[in-house]
Amino acid sequence: MRLQKVCHRFSVFSPPPRSPTFASFLSLNLNRSTPIYTLRHLKTHSKATPKSINTTMNSSRFLNLVPISAIVSEDGGGSGSNGSLSAAASSAAAEDEESELGTGYRLPPPEIRDIVDAPPLPALSFSPLRDKILFLKRRALPPLAELARPEEKLAGVRLDAKYNTRSRMSFYTGIVIHQLMPDGTLGPEKEVHGFPDGAKINFVSWSNDGHHLSFSIRVDEEESNSSKLRVWVADVETGKAKPLFQSPDIFLNAIFDNYVWVDKSTLLVCTIPLSRGDPPKKPLVPSGPKIQSNEQKNVVQVRTFQDLLKDAYDEDLFEYYATSQLVLASLDGTMKEVGPPAIYTSIDPSPDEKYLLISSIHRPYSFIVPCGRFPKKVDVWTSSGKFVRELCDLPLAEDIPIAFNSVRKGMRSIHWRADKPSTLYWAETQDGGDAKVEVTPRDIIYTQPAEPLEGEQPEILHKLDLRYGGISWGDDTLALVYESWYKTRRTRTWVVSPGSKDASPRILFDRSSEDVYSDPGSPMLRRTKAGTYVIAKIKKENDEVTYILLNGSGATPEGNIPFLDLFDINTGRKERIWESDKEKYYETVVALLSDQNEGDLRINELKVLTSKEAKTENTQYYIQSWPEKKACQITNFPHPYPQLASLQKELIKYQRKDGVQLTATLYLPPGYNPTKDGPLPCLFWSYPGEFKSKDAAGQVRGSPNEFSGIGPTSALLWLARRFAILSGPTIPIIGEGDEEANDRYVEQLVASAEAAVEEVIRRGVALPNKIAVGGHSYGAFMTANLLAHAPHLFCCGVARSGAYNRTLTPFGFQNEDRTLWEATGTYVEMSPFMSANKVKKPILLIHGEEDNNSGTLTMQSDRFFNALKGHGALCRLVILPFESHGYAARESIMHVLWETDRWLQKYCVANTSDVNAESDACKESIGLGTTDSENKAVAASGGGSPELDNVDKESFHSTPRSLL
């Protein structure tokens, strides 16, 4: 079970450049020096912040929270003298049922509800000196009242005007500090105190010396400024916290960046300008029509971004809330304003604490792209706030091509070198940002001091023929540069010597990003005293060779077996110094802990943080020390859902009819005995992925020994209802060579599903006529297509937050970068909306009313439901008020589970249809053929990454001091 950074809010922006093999995070500036980790299965939801709403609404809503057991029989049966109802009674019962089902929030059965309501485990954060650990307390699911708070939707960002931050932020409820004792055990807990009861905590960050913590606090009080965020600091030794600013009128502006430690006693804070007045008022009468023009005949293709600016009022409102005043504040209470008020999107101090890298956006804004593409200015200041120079002022970028690997023109990915006091580096495209332009080199990486001498030009570090993907810095003799190309899945790692112009760059790794078996791992990074992270260099006794540590997932045909290798970067020789248990446990290396001192690390002094888990044992953390490799357990978290502690889990393998190897994880309920219990109802839950080769598509990913994490809307919840769960059956959509994967989407989708269904039936664990299919987002798209094109496989389906009509996303979707006009047949054939007349099995559609994902407008479910209903399909549409692409509020989640459970009980468990007859009918229908134009079109689309098209190509982010 891997660890993830805890996200306080969902970011519409990309994480900073990194090795292609680094774990991906939904990255936000939670901690600029040390990351915060949380268990993977305990989702940290995007949550709104509470505000009381209409009492009548609250009371009526909770009066309607009724367990499923309270609902009358829903299969048409009932009690009577002959065990059946008359036609009139059946009709009346159906009408009563529809009336009953149409109102109020519901609760799922207790066996599901109890798992979802289990208290979350804390997140962890290590101090810079690795001598203390924070346990950050979290709460359970938020109430719907928090999501119901008013929010502004501006420039692709959703804002909470009262807090002056992103809307729906999660938060911590408390901070506990533990000393890490020399023997690896934890000392007594010390709770951070001094802030108001009920305070909501965000943006927890260590000072570089580890002596202080900074965090934001908000306390809800109606009609009071106290609900805005204030910055607090705590003394780590005493646990005593106090406000950073003595004035009660200084509040944090966390729309973009928030604050950062400049040195061990000073923070640079984005504050709400004291001179800011009331927000602009929307004019009752517009000053004129809304006009967009392209009289210059520019080619501008953009995906279906949401929450964009609409008029001049929106522009003023965005500027009002996003504008910050930067303030330098010291722990002794002194403060001063620096720079003019502006929309600052990133503030980053240099490693030597002498300079600041400041990014901001400005007018002219756009009505067709989000703020990540607005004009962007990047400056260098001194740490005292004095302007030094302008690095760039990039124009509005409305014309970034939709092809993958297309980027913004000009300087991009501007950062400080982690191994130098104050040296900048960045990349510049040589193809105009258009991935379809053939040119060499494609990207050039430059470096330059913060204050170059007069006439000193930037130095070229390296030229790349693929797209630049980030740098891991070591020192003047070593840096690793990453490049990749999506269309070919090629990824390369270069070794460069930044301090030597005579040393030529050389390729270290050149491989396919799809080939997980060949992944050598990523270099482990060590923390410097400046708070940056550089490649850790390792020395062995009586050995002059300098090694690096490669931390890899260890993918094999039997599943992942993570490892830690000593790697000689000059000869390529490897020595495995640690490997996960293969038989029962799944272990991973989380972070390097023996990095307090400068210089090379001795192998016999190595200390790492590891995680350990098993199928039925939840993740615990250990500190492993060399040379004995002694592991000391530092956590003892209880099992989050003991009622499923003895569930059965197996990684199964089977083949598609074209020979592609497929895998899935089969879960069976606790105590299940196939001989005694026989076949079960089965829930098939998946998400398609795209590949360039059959071999890569057939590789095993994941481990059979990983703990079975169950999120609030997980399909695994139905283990408690005695279902077999086929989780993540691989559905590879393959396009080899010049072939586009989506051109055979439907064919490959159906073939993959057929193979999976045949396998669970062959094993005797699933009833052929009681297999349901479901998925979220692109998985919902999959579900609808399978019910349309493979009705003989499934008895019903559950589709959450999907897109069903690809003509509504005409400039690309998921991993498809052709337009509707370039691949009309593909768009049409793959759209289940166009095959609504073929859907004959019950389908439950669920969607958040405020879905902000560019690929999955709520309208998609509305229109698909109308199309289904227009053809007499058995269908149901549930729109969740205030919910976005993922669901957060307890009421919403519980209702989703109730709806899903009702659907499965009624149309899967109670299904009595003859699957063989349906299969024959389906084959006969296919054999007859059609002349419809849409059925002549070629199949399309798949995707290996979530359908989140609102992640912009050029992002606002605060560069994390840790890439762990």
Residue, then its C-alpha position, 0 to 999 in steps of 0.5 A: m500500500r503506497l502513501q500519498k500526499v494528503c490533498h487539502r483541495f483538488s487542483v486543476f493544475s499539474p504537479p511539478p516536473r519530475s521523473p516519469t517513474f515518480a509516483s503521481f500525486l494530486s499535488l498541493n502545497l501542504n508542506r514545503s519541506t516535508p511531505i504529509y502521508t496518508l494511507r491510500h485506502l483512506k481517501t481524503h475527500s474534497k470537502a466544503t466548509p460548513k455553513s448553516i443552511n435552512t433549518t427546514m431543509n435540514s430537518s426534512r432531509f434527515l427525516n428522509l434518511v431511511p434504511i433500505s429495510a424500511i422500503v416495501s418489497e421492490d420486485g413486484g411481489g407481496s403478501g396475499s392469499n395466493g402469494s401474488l398481487s392483482a394487476a391493479a394492486s401491482s400497478a398501485a404498488a409500482e406507483d407508490e414505489e416510484s413516489e417513495l423512491g423519488t424523495g429524500y436521502r437514504l441510508p444503505p444497509p448497516e453492513i455497508r454503512d458501518i464500513v463507510d462511517a469508520p473513523p479515518l486514520p491520521a496522516l503522518s509527517f516527519s520533521p526535517l531532522r527526522d527526530k519527530i513525527l506529526f500525527l494529523k487527525r482527520r474527521a469522517l465524511p462531511p455533511l452536505a451543508e458544507l458542500a452547500r456553501p455558496e461558491e464562485k466559479l471563475a476562470g476554472v477555479r471554484l472559490d469560497a468567498k467567505y474563506n477567500t480560498r478554494s471551495r470544499m477544502s478538507f481539513y485536520t482537526g488536531i496535531v499531535i507530535h511524537q518524539l522518535m526515540p533512538d531505538g525507533t519507538l515513539g515517545p509520549e504524544k504532545e498535542v499542539h494547543g492554544f488555538p480555538d476549539g473546533a478550529k479547522i487546520n490546513f497547510v501544515s508545514w515545518s520550518n527548515d530547522g524543524h523547531h516550528l510548525s506553521f498552519s492555517i486556522r479557520v473557525d466558523e462564526e456567522e457574520s464574522n471575519s473569524s471564518k477567514l483563514r489566519v496563519w498560526v505558528a507552534d513551538v514544536e518543543t512545547g506544542k504551544a501555538k499562537p497567531l503569526f500576525q498580532s493584528p486581527d485584520i490580516f487574513l490568508n489568501a489561499i486562492f493560489d499559493n499561501y505561505v512559505w518559510v523563507d528562513k527558520s524564523t520568517l514566512l512570506v505570506c499571501t494575504i488579503p490586501l488591507s485596502r480591499g473593499d467590498p466585492p464588485k456588484k453585478p450590474l442589473v443591466p449589462s453594458g452590452p452583448k457578450i461577444q467573441s470574435n475570430e476575425q483573424k482566422n486563428v486556429v484555436q482548439v480547446r477542450t470543454f473546460q468548465d467554470l470559465l469567465k463569462d463577462a467583465y463582471d466575472e473578470d473583476l470578481f476573479e481579480y478581487y478574490a485572487t489578488s494578494q498582498l505579500v507580507l514578510a512576517s517574523l516569529d518575533g511579530t515584525m512584518k512588512e508588505v513587499g511588492p504591489p498587490a497582484i495575483y501571485t500564483s507561486i512564491d518560492p525562496s532560493p535554497d540560500e534564502k537570498y532570493l524569491l522566485i515570484s510568479s503572477i498572472h495578469r490581464p488580458y484574461s480569457f473566456i475560453v481557457p482557464c487561468g492556467r493559460f492567462p498571461k504569466k509573469v515570472d520575476v526574481w526578487t531579493s528575500s527582502g522583497k526588492f525587485v531584481r529582474e523579470l525572467c519572462d512575461l508570457p502572453l495569453a495561451e489560448d492556442i496550445p494544440i490539443a495533441f498530447n505533449s503540446v505545451r506553452k511557448g516560451m520559458r516554462s517549468i522555471h525552478w531553483r536548482a536543488d543543489k545550488p544556492s541560487t541558480l535557476y533552470w527552465a525549459e523552452t520548446q523549439d517546436g512552437g509548443d506543437a507536438k505535431v511539428e517535427v523538429t530537433p531538438r524539441d526542448i532545450i534546458y537552460t540554467q542561469p544565476a539569479e543575478p547574472l553578470e552584465g551580458e551573461q547569457p543563459e547556459i544550455l544544460h541539455k537538448l532533448d528530442l522528446r518532451y522535457g519531463g523534469i530533473s533530479w539534481g545531485d551535484d556538479t557531477l551528476a543530474l538526471v534529466y527525463e524526457s518522454w513522448y506519449k504517442t510512442r510511450r518512449t521515456r529516456t533518462w539522461v546522465v549529465s554533469p552540470g559542472s563539466k562542459d567537457a562531459s557529454p550527456r549519455i543515456l542511462f535508461d531508454r525504455s517504454s513507459e508501458d513496460v513495467y517489467s523493465d522499470p529500473g526504479s527511481p533515484m532516492l532523494r535526500r534532504t539538504k539543510a536548505g530544505t531541498y532534495v537531491i539524489a542520495k549518494i551512497k558509499k560502501e566500506n572499502d569501496e571507492v565507487t559512489y552509488i545511488l539508490l534506485n527504489g522500484s515497484g518490482a513488477t513481475p508476472e507474479g505481481n509487484i515485489p518492491f526493491l531497493d538497489l545500489f546502482d553504479i551509475n557509471t557501469g550500470r552494475k546493480e546490487r539488491i540490498w532490500e526486497s519486499d517479502k514475496e509470500k505473504y506481505y507487500e512492503t515498500v520503501v517510503a522515504l530515506l531517513s538517514d539524511q540529516n548530515e551533508g555529504d555521501l551516506r554510508i551504507n552501514e548507516l542507512k535508515v529508511l521508512t518502509s510500509k508493510e501490509a498483507k491481504t487482510e492486514n492494514t498498512q503499518y510503518y517501520i523504520q529499517s536500519w542497516p547493517e542489521k536491516k532491523a525493522c522497528q514498527i512505529t505505528n499500530f493502526p487498528h483494522p479499519y473494517p474488521q468485519l471484512a478482515s477475513l475477505q478472500k483475495e486472489l490475482i487471477k490471469y486469463q486470456r482474451k480471444d486475440g491472445v492478450q493476457l489479462t488480469a483481475t483481482l477477484y474478491l470473495p466474502p469472508g467465510y465463502n466456501p465454493t463447494k458449500d455456498g456455490p456461485l454468487p452474484c458478481l459485480f464487475w468494476s473496471y476502467p479501460g486503459e490504452f496501450k501501444s503493444k500487446d505485450a505491455a498490455g498483458q503485464v501484471r500490475g499491482s500485488p496480490n498481497e496488497f491490503s484491500g483498501i475500501g473507499p466510501t464508494s468502493a465496489l468492495l463494499w458489496l463483499a458485506r452483501r455477499f457479492a463476488i467482486l471482480s475488481g479492475p479487470t484489465i481492459p486494454i485498448i491497444g493500437e500498435g504501430d500507427e494504428e489508433a487504439n480507439d479505432r477498435y475500442v468497442e471490439q476490444l472492450v467487448a472481448s476483454a469483458e467476455a474473457a473476464v466473465e467467462e473466467v469467473i463463471r469457469r471458476g464457479v464463483a459467479l452466476p452467469n445471469k447475475i453479473a453486474v457491471g459498473g464504473h466511474s467516469y471513463g468506467a461509466f462510459m465503459t459500462a454504458n458501452l458494454l450494456a449496449h454492445a454486450p448485453h448477453l454478458f451483464c444483467c444490469g449496470v451502474a454508471r457514475s459521472g460518465a460522458y456518453n456522447r463524444t460529439l459534446t467533447p469535439f476537441g479530444f477526450q481522455n487519451e484521444d487527441r484527434t478532433l471530431w472532424e478528423a475521426t468522426g466515425t470513431y467519435v460516433e461509434m464509441s458513444p453509447f448515446m448513439s447506441a441508446n436504442k441497443v441498451k436493453k438491460p437496467i442501467l443506473l446513472i448517477h452524476g454530481e450536479e456540479d461536476n467540474n470535470s471538463g470531460t463529464l458535464t452533468m448534461q451528459s447523464d441528463r441527455f443519455f437518460n432522455a435517450l434511453k427513456g425515449h427508447g423504453a429502456l429500464c433506467r434511473l437517473v440520480i443527480l446529486p445536489f452540490e456534488s462534483h466529479g467525485y462525491a464527498a458529503r455523507e448524505s450523498i455517499m450514503h444515498v449513492l450506496w443505497e441506490t446502488d445496493r437497491w439496483l443490485q438487489k433488484y436487477c442482479v440478485a433477483n434476476t431470473s433471465d436465461v443468459n444463454a437465450e440472451s447470448d444467442a439473441c445477441k449473436e443473431s442480432i450482430g449477425l444480421g447487421t445494420t445499415d445505420s450510418e453510426n454502425k458503419a463507423v469505426a470504434a474508438s477511445g479508451g484511456g489509461s488515465p482518469e478522465l480529468d481534462n481540466v488539468d492544464k498543461e502549464s500549471f500554478h504550483s508551489t514547488p515542493r521541497s520534497l519529491l518523496 
